[in-house]
Amino acid sequence: MARITRATFTLLYSLLALAQLSVAASVYEKRQESTDASDGADADVATVQTSTLRAGASYPFVCSIISGTTSSSTLVHWPGSPVFKWLSSHWAATSNQVPACVVEPGKASDIAKILLTVGISRTPFAVQSGGHTTNPGWSSTKGVHISLNSLRSINYDSASQTVEIGTGLRWEEVYAALEPHGVTVVGGRVRGVGVGGFTLGGGYSWKTNQYGLTIDTVTAFELVTPLGKVVKVTQRSDSALFSGLKGGGNNFGIVTKITLKTVPQGPVWGGSMTYMDPATLPLVNAATAKFAANVTDPKASILNTVSFYQGAPLVNIAMFYDGPSPPAGIFDDFLSIPAVAGGSGTQTYLEKINSSPSNDTYGFRNYFGTVPVPKYSPKLLDIVSNLSVTIGNELSSKSLVFMTLVNEPFLPSILSHSNSGATSYPWNRSKVYTPFNIFLSWADPAQDKAFEAAVKRIQDTLYAALAEEGERNLDGVPLYSNYAMWDTPVSKLYGPNLPGLKLLKLRVDPLNVMSLAGGFKI
């Protein structure tokens, strides 16, 4: 059999897509002719308006093509409808754009048609799972907005101890469905975060100390490729693509389903302590550093969150133990420090997740930033507390709404759990650098640059502090893309994996369709 060259393949692909566009355009023309004829005396004016639309705005035309070529399970929502606004909105206003239409596909085969259409017409598009990014344009567009909201299937297989989940789900929905079976998955730590972007970025969980990142528990992806094929990707079927998807974002197509290993789940212990007295903060920081350095029980985990409140730092310690009660001594240091608020107790895993909403700053302008941290020393934690006051005071006059600096200590063994090949992120598993999370929220769009500069100033300050502690080569450490700002070079995300990922991208997406969507582009 003669081998098809890339040029021939590209030509065949283009002809196929053009044929699809031709059929859809015919549908669009007939609809428009019907509209013009029904206008009676205004028909001539309508014809002029239609001509202007066709010449000046191709995005609505492409939306009509999609509407005419996809099945009845796929809905196209137009500006002005409540569903349009709901499905195109984001938790962070910095991520919002007004698209020409919102397409809500009901099945993967329709997404294949949509990708062919936007690809051959070179129409910008967005893919939104949970929409929990802060980066402008990452899951929004002025073109075609693809909402995965209808992809909500959950299929648990007790025999294989896996669950196949649709990428339109939020993590709390997955946990709720699995709870009656006595199992769960390694997923998000707070309510409101979508399955898709979280997993494709890597995924840090309350269970990461025990089982690794979320991507380390993936056994299969259902992927719609930019060439319009629906494929199941596993380590066995395509090891390079399977590895590329784990941490590679949306560079290789649209993931519609993810199969994850499940783990047993019973009652858990959770707690939260909030401290405001400046005299207690050094004690909290010392307890955090001690926990990070000495606690080796993989069922135990904490988050140390430093906020700015009324001119002073406010520190919250979120505690988690994967069992009905923790062994004596693990959290005692935190529980013994005088707190302004707090509580702890046995609960379900779902209750623990739902106790931490992620959307408190919904509708405001938000930015994330990150720094890779090898260890949390008392000195570094003190610098973080001081930064919250310095930066917080400076931003208070610039419509600051909320500010958190999150210390996320994990065990040094978390990257040893992957047993299904390499991953795009982290490209280096020999040493753990946990992602320190910077989060700023504000109201005034005119202050966007000021808050961007503040995030970068915090990052630079922490890099300098880590250098003083002997960590001077952090440029060669992988950054976590789910926290990284939009202008982060992809080389800092993928390091030496980048050349291989570029070749993989060329194989899977030879026409560079996914460059039309937002995200970190390989």
N, C-alpha and C positions, 0 to 999 in steps of 0.2 A: 504494500500500500504506500502511495506517495506521501511524503511528509509535508504537512501544511506549514508554510513559513509564517512568521509573525506578521509580515505585511499582508499576506493573503488572509490570515485570520482576522486582522483588523478590518480589512475591506469587507469581509463577509459579515462581521459584527455590525459594521456601519450600515450595510444594506438592509440587514434585518431590522435594525432600529429605525431606519428611515421608512421602511414599509409600515412599521407600527405607527410612526408619526403621521404618515399619509392617511391611514385609516382613521386615526383620531381626529386629524384636521378636517376630514370630510364630515365627521359627526359634528364638529364645532361649527363648520360652515352652515350645515343644515339647521342647527339650532339658531344660529344668528339670523339666517334668512327668515325663519319662522317668526322671530322676534320683530324684525324689521317690518314684515308684512302686516303684523297685527297692530302696528302703530298708526295705520291709516294716514291721516294728513301729515303726520310727523315723520313719515318714512324717509324722506330725503335728508332731514336733519339726522335721523338715526343712522343712515348710511354714512354720513360724514363722521359721526362720532365713532362708529365701528371702524372706519378706515384709520382714524387717528389712533384708536386703541391698538390695532394690529401693527401699526408702524412704530408706535412709541412705547409699548409695554408688552413684552413677550411673556412675562411671567404668568399673567392670568390665562394667556393662551395655552401655556404648558399645563396649567392646572386643569383646564378644560380637556386637554388631551388625556391626562391621567384619569379624569372622571369618566371619559368615554371608553377607556380601554381596560379598566380594572373591574373586578366582579362587584356584585351587590354587597359583599361583606366589607368593602372598603368605602369609606365616606369621605367626601371632600367638603370642608367647611369654609365658608367665604366671610370676608370682613363684615362686621355688623351683627353676626350671630353670637349668642352667648357661648356656645360651644367653641367657636373660633377663639374668643378671648381667653377662655379657660384653658384650652389645650396649648395655646402659644405663649402663655404666661410662665414666668419662672419665679422661683423663690427669691432670686436676686434680680433687682431691677436693672443692674448692669448687664445682665444677660438678655434682656428683652429687646426684640426687634419686631416690627409689624410685617409679617409675610404676605405674599399675594394670596395664599390659601394655606389651610391646614389639611393635610391628608392623614387620615386615620385608617391605616391598612388593617384588614381583618385576618389576613393570612400571608404567609411567606411568598407564595407565587405572585401575589399582587405587588409585593415589594420588589420582586424581580422586574416586573413591568415598569414600575416607577423608576428604578435605577436606570433601566435602559432609556427611558424618556428623558430624564434630567441629564444623563450622560451624553446622549447624542445632541441634545439641544444646548448643552453647556450651561445649564441653569443652576445657579447656586441653590443649595438645599441644606436643611438641618435635620438631625436625627435626635429626638428627645425621648429618653427613658423616664427618669425621675426629674430631670431638669435642675439638679442640685449643684451645678457648676456656677462659678462667679465670673468666669472669663467671658468677655464680650464676644459674641458670635460663635461660641463653642457649640451650643445647641439651639441657636436661633439664626434667622436669615431674613432677608427681604424677598427671597424667592419662594421655594416650596418647603414648607415646614412639615416634616414627617413625624407624627406622634405615634409612639408605640403603645399608647394607652390600651388598645384593645387586645394586645398580646398578653393575656392574663392566665394562661393555663398553668395548672400545677398537677403533676402526675408523679405520685410517690410509688416506688417499686420496692416492696419490703424484701423481695428475694435478692436483689442486687444491692440493696441499701443505698439507693440513689434516688434523687428527685429531679425531674425535668421541669424547669420553670420558665415562663415567658418573661421577656425583658420589659414588659410594660408594668410589672409588679413593683411594689415597695417591699422592703425587707420584712416589715411587721406583718404583711399579708402572707408571706411565705411561712414565717414562724407560726402564725395562727393556724394555718392549714396543716402544719406538721405536728403541732402540739398534741392532738388526740392520738397520734401514733407513738408518742414518747421519743421522738427524734427531733433534731434541728439541723441547721447547716451553719457553716462559717460565713457569716454575713455582717451587715452593718450593725453599728452599736447604738444608733439613735433612730427614732421614728421619722419617716418621711423621705428616706433616701432610696433612690431607684436601684434596681438590680443591675441594669445594663452597664452604665458608666462606672459604677463602683467596682464591678467585677473586672471589666476590661482594663481598668487602671491598676489593679492589684488587689486591694481589699484588705484593710486591717480590721480585726474583729476582737470582741471579748474572748474569743476562742483561739486567737492566733498563737498564744503561748503553747497551746496543746497541739494544734493541727496546722499551723502555718498560715499563709495568706489565703484569701478566698480562691485565687487562681491555682493554688496548690491542691485544691480539692475538686477542681473541674475534671470531668471525664469526657465531656463532649460539648461541642457547640453546634447549633444549627445556624448556618451562615448563608445569607444571600450575597453572592459575589457581585462585583460591579459589572460582570459580564452577563448577569441575569440568570445565574444558576442557583438553585437551592441545594446545599450540600451539608452533610453531617461530617464534622471535622473531629477526628480523634487522634491520639498519638499513633495509632496503627494506620489510619487511612491517609494521613498527611502530617507527619511529625513536624515539619518546618512550619506549616501554617498553624498547627495546634499550638506550638511554642510562640509563634508570632502574635497570636490573638491574646495570649496571657500577658497582659501589660501593654499591648500594642494599640489600645484605643480603637478608633473606628477606621484605621488605615486600610483594612482589608475587606470592607463590606459592612453589611448591617447584620448583627447577631440578633436572632429572633427567639432562640431558646438556649438555655444553658443547663447542662446536666451536672449536678453536684453530688459528691458523696455526703451521706447523712451520718450524723453521730448521735449516740444516745443522749437524751436530755430529761433530767428530772428537775426538782426544785433547786433554785439557786439562792444565794445570799447576796444582797445588794445594799449599798449604803451611800449616803452623800453627806458631807460635812462642809459648812461654809464658814470662813474665817475673815474677820474684818479688822481686828485689833492689830495695829502695826507691831506691837510687841510680840505677837504670836507668830508672825509670818516667818521669821528665821527658824522657829521650831517646826513649822509646816515644811519648809524647804529642806531642813535637815532630815525630817522623817521621810520625805520623798526620795532624797538621795540614798538614805539607808535602805528603803524598800527596793529601789532599783538595783542596788549593789548586792543585797543579801538575800532577798526572797527568791527562792528557786522553785517553789511550788507552781507548776504550770497552770493550775486552776485559778490562781490569784492574779488580779490585774487592777491597775488604777489609772485614772487620768487626773493630772494636776492642771487645773484651768485657772489662769490669772486674768481677772477682769479689772476694768477701771470703773469706779463708782464714787461719785461725789468727791473727786479730787484725791482718791486713795485707792490702793490696790485691794481687790476682793478676791480671795482664793477659795476655790471649790475643789474638794477631793471626791471624785466618784470612785467607789470601791466595788469590786466584783469578785465573787468566789463561786466557782462552778460546782456547787454542792449546797445542801441545806444550811450548813454553818461552817465558818472557817476554823481551822485549827487555832488554838490560843496563840496570841503573839503576833500574828501576821499584820493585823490592822490596828493593834493596840495603841501605837504611837499617835495615830490620827485621832482615834476615839478619845484619847486622854487630853488632847489640847482643847481649851475652851473655845466653843464655836457659837456663832450667833444663830445658826440653824443647822439642823441635821436630823438624821434618822437612819435606821438600818433594820433589816429583817429578812426572813425567808419569803420568797415569792416565786412566781413562775418566770421562766426566761422571757416570755412575751411581756409580762408586767415590767420587768427590768428595762426592756427596750422602750416601751411606751412611756416610761417615766422620764425619758430624755427626748423631748421634741426638738427637731432640727430647724423648724420653721418659725421660731420666735421673731426673727427679723424679716419675715416675709414682706415683700414689697419695697424694702429699702435697698439701697445700693451697697453691694458687698464685694469685698476682695479677699481672696486667700493668698497666702504665701507660705514658703516652707524652707527649712534648713535641716540637713541630715545631722543627727546627733548620735555620737557613739556611746556617750554615757552622761548621766545627769549628776553633776557635782553640786554641792551646796553653793559654790561661788557662781556657777552658771545660773542656777535657779534664783539667786539673789539679783543677778543682772536682769533676768526676765522680769522680776517684780519691780525693779527700779525703772525699767523701760516702760512698763505699763503706766507709771505715773508721769514720766517725762513726755512720752508720746500722747498720752491721754489728755494731759493739760494743754498741750499745743493744739490738739484737734478739737477740743471742746467748743471753741469759737467757730469751728468749720462744719457744724451740724453733725458732730459725732453722735451716733445712736448707741453703739455697742462695740466693745473691743475685748477680744479674748486672745490669750497666748497660751497654747495648750502643750504641756509637756506629756509625752506619750511613751513611757518606758516599757520595753518588752524584754523578754529573756534573750540572751545571745544565741539561743538555739532555734529561733523561730524560722530561719531560712533552711533548716535541715529537713523539713518535712516533705519537700517536693519529691515525688517518686514517679513523675510522668514526664521526664525530660526537662529541657531548658525552658526559660521564660524570657520574654522581652525585658520585663522588669521583675526583680532587680537583676541587672546583668552580672553583678558580683555578689555571690552568696558566701564568700569566705569570712566576711565580718558584717555584723548587723549595724546599720545606721538607721535609727528610727526617725520618722518624719515629725519634726516639730511643726506645729500648725499655728499660723498667724491668721487671725480673722478680724477684719475691720468692717463696720457697718455705719453708713451715714445717709443723710436725706437729700442734700443739695447736689444736683448733677454738676454744678459749676465747680465743685470741690473734688472732682474725680482725680485730677492730677496731684492734688495735695495728698490724697489718701494712697494713691499709687506710690508716691515718693516715700510716704511713711512706712509702707510695707517693705520697701527696699532698704530703707534706713534700718529697720529692725533686723532684717536679714543680714545686712553688712555688719551691724554691731555684734550679732551672735557669731558670725564667721570669725570676726576679730577675737572675740572672747574664746572661742574654741582653739584658735591658733595659739593663743597664750597658754592653753592647756596642752599644747603639743600636737594638735590636729591641724597640720599646715597643708595637707594635700586633699582637701575636701572637694576641689574641682574635679577630682577623679572618682567621686562617689555618686552613685545614682540618686537622682531626685524623684520624689513620688509625684507622678503627673496629676493625681487627683487634687493635690494642694498647690501645684506649681502655677505661677503667673503665666499669662499668655505669651510673654516675650522670652520665656525660658528657651534657650537653644535645645533642640532635640538631642544633641550630642550629650547633654547633661542628664537626659532621661535614659538613653540607651547605650551610651558609651561605645565600646568595641563591638556591640551587637549591631550598630547602625548600618554598616556596609551590607551585612547579610540580610537585614530587614529591608533595605532598599531593593535588593535583588528579588526578595520575596514579593515585595510590593509590585515590582515590574511584572512578575509572573501572574499574580492574581488580578492586578488592575492595570493592564497595559495601556489603557486610554486615560489613566489618571482621573477617573471619575470621582474618587473619594477626596480629591483636592478641592472639589466644589463645596464640600462640607467643612465646618469648623473643626477645631481640635489641633493637637500637635501633629504636624504633617511630616512623615518620613520622606 
